[in-house]
Amino acid sequence: MFTGIIETTGKVIKISSNGTNKTFWVASPISGHLKEDQSLSHNGVCLTVEKLEGDTHQVTAIEETLKKSNLGNWKEGDLINLERCLLVNGRIDGHIVQGHVDATAICTKIEQREGSWEFSFEFPKKFSHLVIEKGSIALNGISLTIFNVKKKALSVAIIPYTFEHTNIKALQIGDLVNIEFDMVGKYIARMGKSKG
């Protein structure tokens, strides 16, 4: 369980394939403080730390994860967002994020405002019932507030701190981001369907 408040960024330094799986080595300021078998959010995807070497750690993504996320597009040198799992004795500064990505969204517009940025995204229409004005969403693991909601599009505002401390600063139009819709909204939608 995560909060969507990114702790740091890491760099993908090595990628290998094993069957339909992909293994990634990531270098980061927190890699040396991790433990094997620990859950760690990588661009919003919960992965298990398998090996540690100095300031690097290894994780593996299975085929299902690669299909639903942007991990299959990662290249050596890519910057990714990292967040360690939630401590139960701490504050939840973002929102409850599971690290279970629902789909990917494509960046369609980036506008610099006076002191902030506005990013717009298009996502699969089948998830439109999970997106509400001023609701929460996780994009590449970042907890953000939604506005300008359309049938299959949304926008988010990025403050300077988030821009500087996450990989959103490297995002370009046409790039894919991992998207996790709000867990509470998913439960409510499921309950509504089961009553129908």
GICORLIN-V299247 format. One record per pair of residues at least 6 apart in sequence whose ideal C-beta (glycine too) atoms are under 6 Angstrom apart, sorted by the first residue. I is the first residue (numbers start at 1). J is the second residue. D is the distance in whole Angstrom. If there is no record, write none. Layout:
I,J,D
I,J,D
This chain:
1,86,5
2,41,5
2,83,5
2,86,6
2,97,4
2,99,6
3,86,6
3,92,5
3,93,6
3,94,4
4,94,4
4,95,6
4,97,4
4,138,5
4,142,6
4,143,2
5,93,5
5,94,5
6,81,5
6,83,6
6,142,6
6,166,5
7,82,6
7,83,5
7,84,6
8,28,6
8,29,5
8,30,6
8,82,5
9,79,5
9,81,6
9,167,6
10,26,4
10,28,3
10,80,5
10,82,5
11,27,5
11,79,6
12,24,6
12,26,6
12,74,5
12,76,6
12,78,5
13,25,5
13,27,5
14,25,4
15,24,6
16,23,5
20,63,4
21,60,5
21,62,5
22,61,5
23,60,5
24,59,6
25,56,5
25,58,5
26,57,6
27,55,6
27,56,5
28,82,6
31,55,5
31,56,5
31,57,4
32,55,5
34,49,5
34,57,5
36,49,6
38,49,5
39,46,5
39,85,5
40,49,6
41,83,4
41,99,5
41,141,5
42,80,5
43,80,5
43,81,5
43,140,4
43,141,5
43,178,5
44,101,6
44,138,5
44,140,5
44,141,3
44,178,4
44,180,6
45,69,5
45,101,5
46,99,3
47,59,4
49,57,5
50,58,5
51,58,4
61,71,5
66,72,4
68,101,5
69,101,5
69,178,5
70,104,5
70,176,4
70,178,5
79,167,4
79,170,6
81,140,5
81,141,5
81,166,5
81,167,5
83,141,6
94,143,3
95,136,4
95,143,5
96,183,6
97,138,5
98,183,6
101,178,4
101,180,5
102,179,6
102,180,6
102,181,5
103,124,5
103,179,5
104,176,4
105,121,4
105,123,4
105,177,5
105,179,5
106,122,5
106,176,6
107,121,6
107,171,6
107,173,5
107,175,5
108,120,5
108,122,5
109,120,4
110,119,6
111,118,5
116,157,6
116,159,6
117,158,4
117,163,6
118,155,6
118,157,6
119,156,5
120,155,5
121,154,6
122,152,6
122,153,5
123,152,6
123,179,6
125,152,4
127,181,6
128,151,5
128,152,6
129,189,6
130,181,4
130,185,5
131,149,5
131,154,6
133,149,5
135,146,5
135,182,6
136,182,5
137,144,6
137,146,5
138,180,4
139,177,5
139,179,6
140,177,5
140,178,5
142,166,6
144,156,4
146,154,5
147,155,6
148,155,4
158,168,6
163,169,5
